[in-house]
Amino acid sequence: MTTRATAPALGQLGETTLRKVRRRLMPLIVLLYFVAYLDRNNVGFAKLGMQGDIGLTEAAYGLGAGIFFLGYALLEIPSNGGMYRYGARKWIARILITWGIFATAMFLVNGETTFYVIRFLLGAAEAGFFPAILFYLTLWFPAAQRVTVLGIFILAQPISNALGAPVSGMLLNLEGVAGLHGWQWLYILEGIPAIILGIITPFVMTDRPEHAKWLKPEEREWLSSTMAAELADKQKAGNHNFLAGLKDPRTIAYSALYFGLVCGIYGLGLWLPTIVKALGKFDSTQVGFIVFIPYAIAAVFVYFWSKRSDRTGNRVWHASMSMVLAAVGLLGAGFLLPVNAVLAMVFLTLAAMGIYSAIAPFLAMPSAALTGAAAAAGLAMVNSLGNLGGFVAPYIVGILKDATGSSQTGLVFLAACLAVTAVATYLYARNRPEGVSSLRPQPPFLPLNTTRKQS
């Protein structure tokens, strides 16, 4: 029989402290991830002009779009080791500057080979950023509040796509300015902000709560002691050094599950402008404003769903149901594309809602399972191996589109990936403490046994 426990009250001091931490750290973190997502996904809009100029097939585009994640995966774990050694503030700044350089350098692409090489280097430069931020959040926010914070962070993904879509579409209209193509201006103007933010970040970020001079002494003491107590509690479970995080069976399992989720994230994100372009005779600016719609709605839903996940404490149910919603959306869009463009966009919106709302509750599970250096290693490995889905999915969608001349089979493939991942996530994580927080009441419609030990 499951014993329910309500979350301990934070108290006036705790509420005030965490509110101040959110206001200080989250705007910058969201902005950084906004720019990161813009720089990795703007290739979907650049393709609308670049494909004809340099002669890319659909499969070649899919390979080049996805090869970003090979460079990303190869350097993810070493990069996160550097972050743990040198501190998040300096390491994130280093990542920002190097990826900004290669994001801007994409304007030099002149054929398939340069497209592959620079996309690979861009992925290698950005390696470590996402898990570094995830680990950074574990240093500042107690586990019971973490999914809401992760949800705010994840909001940068659909917001970046929503706001970046019309901007990218309009930048393509700079065709011929200073002798450059519109897609070249897109890469230049969207790559430079990362370099600027890399210079600013060390002056704004703080490595750990005990270094936060912007908190009052009593606030700093409360946060430091709270996070230290949580760390000590998790360390009772066993060895948490860097190598232990890589060898932990939970790390491997969550890496495989995240692979399936990432297939949906980038399979949709990197191909959505092409799908919308095929729905009608739209110019690049119109495509941008149409693509804005599903991502804007998804951003609102992500915030609601993340808050609900924290309120119930049931991470696995929220992650799994989101993936089911995404699978239904992609499957419906796949069959409606040739029939009704408006209904197809409705289902693509459901897919975006499901995909992005799954990320925060899912990632809260591995981050709750490990701590210390093991968390840095484990989260890096989950993100590294999982993001290989960002290589596989766009490439397969491109191959299917070349073979069939339609995006329909690609969407069905992505729906299948998410459906399988939803079931596997539920079956694996439903009885694990990191899937159902012991600090929050469980929803009455899903009784789970949370007394089972972690494997």
Secondary structure in CASP SS format (residue, H / E / C, confidence):
PFRMAT SS
TARGET T0000
AUTHOR 0000-0000-0000
METHOD secondary structure of the structure
MODEL  1
M C 1.00
T C 1.00
T C 1.00
R C 1.00
A C 1.00
T C 1.00
A C 1.00
P C 1.00
A C 1.00
L C 1.00
G H 1.00
Q H 1.00
L H 1.00
G H 1.00
E H 1.00
T H 1.00
T H 1.00
L H 1.00
R H 1.00
K H 1.00
V H 1.00
R H 1.00
R H 1.00
R H 1.00
L H 1.00
M H 1.00
P H 1.00
L H 1.00
I H 1.00
V H 1.00
L H 1.00
L H 1.00
Y H 1.00
F H 1.00
V H 1.00
A H 1.00
Y H 1.00
L H 1.00
D H 1.00
R H 1.00
N H 1.00
N C 1.00
V H 1.00
G H 1.00
F H 1.00
A H 1.00
K H 1.00
L H 1.00
G H 1.00
M H 1.00
Q H 1.00
G H 1.00
D H 1.00
I H 1.00
G C 1.00
L C 1.00
T C 1.00
E H 1.00
A H 1.00
A H 1.00
Y H 1.00
G H 1.00
L H 1.00
G H 1.00
A H 1.00
G H 1.00
I H 1.00
F H 1.00
F H 1.00
L H 1.00
G H 1.00
Y H 1.00
A H 1.00
L H 1.00
L H 1.00
E H 1.00
I H 1.00
P H 1.00
S H 1.00
N H 1.00
G H 1.00
G H 1.00
M H 1.00
Y H 1.00
R H 1.00
Y H 1.00
G C 1.00
A H 1.00
R H 1.00
K H 1.00
W H 1.00
I H 1.00
A H 1.00
R H 1.00
I H 1.00
L H 1.00
I H 1.00
T H 1.00
W H 1.00
G H 1.00
I H 1.00
F H 1.00
A H 1.00
T H 1.00
A H 1.00
M H 1.00
F H 1.00
L H 1.00
V C 1.00
N C 1.00
G C 1.00
E H 1.00
T H 1.00
T H 1.00
F H 1.00
Y H 1.00
V H 1.00
I H 1.00
R H 1.00
F H 1.00
L H 1.00
L H 1.00
G H 1.00
A H 1.00
A H 1.00
E H 1.00
A C 1.00
G C 1.00
F H 1.00
F H 1.00
P H 1.00
A H 1.00
I H 1.00
L H 1.00
F H 1.00
Y H 1.00
L H 1.00
T H 1.00
L H 1.00
W H 1.00
F C 1.00
P C 1.00
A H 1.00
A H 1.00
Q H 1.00
R H 1.00
V H 1.00
T H 1.00
V H 1.00
L H 1.00
G H 1.00
I H 1.00
F H 1.00
I H 1.00
L C 1.00
A H 1.00
Q H 1.00
P H 1.00
I H 1.00
S H 1.00
N H 1.00
A H 1.00
L H 1.00
G H 1.00
A H 1.00
P H 1.00
V H 1.00
S H 1.00
G H 1.00
M H 1.00
L H 1.00
L H 1.00
N H 1.00
L H 1.00
E C 1.00
G C 1.00
V H 1.00
A H 1.00
G H 1.00
L C 1.00
H C 1.00
G H 1.00
W H 1.00
Q H 1.00
W H 1.00
L H 1.00
Y H 1.00
I H 1.00
L H 1.00
E H 1.00
G H 1.00
I H 1.00
P H 1.00
A H 1.00
I H 1.00
I H 1.00
L H 1.00
G H 1.00
I H 1.00
I H 1.00
T H 1.00
P H 1.00
F H 1.00
V H 1.00
M C 1.00
T C 1.00
D C 1.00
R C 1.00
P H 1.00
E H 1.00
H H 1.00
A C 1.00
K C 1.00
W C 1.00
L C 1.00
K C 1.00
P H 1.00
E H 1.00
E H 1.00
R H 1.00
E H 1.00
W H 1.00
L H 1.00
S H 1.00
S H 1.00
T H 1.00
M H 1.00
A H 1.00
A H 1.00
E H 1.00
L H 1.00
A H 1.00
D H 1.00
K H 1.00
Q H 1.00
K C 1.00
A C 1.00
G C 1.00
N C 1.00
H C 1.00
N C 1.00
F H 1.00
L H 1.00
A H 1.00
G H 1.00
L H 1.00
K H 1.00
D C 1.00
P H 1.00
R H 1.00
T H 1.00
I H 1.00
A H 1.00
Y H 1.00
S H 1.00
A H 1.00
L H 1.00
Y H 1.00
F H 1.00
G H 1.00
L H 1.00
V H 1.00
C H 1.00
G H 1.00
I H 1.00
Y H 1.00
G H 1.00
L H 1.00
G H 1.00
L C 1.00
W C 1.00
L H 1.00
P H 1.00
T H 1.00
I H 1.00
V H 1.00
K H 1.00
A H 1.00
L H 1.00
G C 1.00
K C 1.00
F C 1.00
D C 1.00
S H 1.00
T H 1.00
Q H 1.00
V H 1.00
G H 1.00
F H 1.00
I H 1.00
V H 1.00
F H 1.00
I H 1.00
P H 1.00
Y H 1.00
A H 1.00
I H 1.00
A H 1.00
A H 1.00
V H 1.00
F H 1.00
V H 1.00
Y H 1.00
F H 1.00
W H 1.00
S H 1.00
K H 1.00
R H 1.00
S H 1.00
D H 1.00
R H 1.00
T H 1.00
G C 1.00
N E 1.00
R H 1.00
V H 1.00
W H 1.00
H H 1.00
A H 1.00
S H 1.00
M H 1.00
S H 1.00
M H 1.00
V H 1.00
L H 1.00
A H 1.00
A H 1.00
V H 1.00
G H 1.00
L H 1.00
L H 1.00
G H 1.00
A H 1.00
G H 1.00
F H 1.00
L H 1.00
L C 1.00
P C 1.00
V C 1.00
N C 1.00
A H 1.00
V H 1.00
L H 1.00
A H 1.00
M H 1.00
V H 1.00
F H 1.00
L H 1.00
T H 1.00
L H 1.00
A H 1.00
A H 1.00
M H 1.00
G H 1.00
I H 1.00
Y H 1.00
S H 1.00
A H 1.00
I H 1.00
A H 1.00
P H 1.00
F H 1.00
L H 1.00
A H 1.00
M H 1.00
P H 1.00
S H 1.00
A H 1.00
A H 1.00
L C 1.00
T C 1.00
G H 1.00
A H 1.00
A H 1.00
A H 1.00
A H 1.00
A H 1.00
G H 1.00
L H 1.00
A H 1.00
M H 1.00
V H 1.00
N H 1.00
S H 1.00
L H 1.00
G H 1.00
N C 1.00
L C 1.00
G H 1.00
G H 1.00
F H 1.00
V H 1.00
A H 1.00
P H 1.00
Y H 1.00
I H 1.00
V H 1.00
G H 1.00
I H 1.00
L H 1.00
K H 1.00
D H 1.00
A H 1.00
T H 1.00
G C 1.00
S C 1.00
S C 1.00
Q H 1.00
T H 1.00
G H 1.00
L H 1.00
V H 1.00
F H 1.00
L H 1.00
A H 1.00
A H 1.00
C H 1.00
L H 1.00
A H 1.00
V H 1.00
T H 1.00
A H 1.00
V H 1.00
A H 1.00
T H 1.00
Y H 1.00
L H 1.00
Y H 1.00
A H 1.00
R C 1.00
N C 1.00
R C 1.00
P C 1.00
E C 1.00
G C 1.00
V E 1.00
S C 1.00
S C 1.00
L C 1.00
R C 1.00
P C 1.00
Q C 1.00
P C 1.00
P C 1.00
F C 1.00
L C 1.00
P C 1.00
L C 1.00
N C 1.00
T C 1.00
T C 1.00
R C 1.00
K C 1.00
Q C 1.00
S C 1.00
END
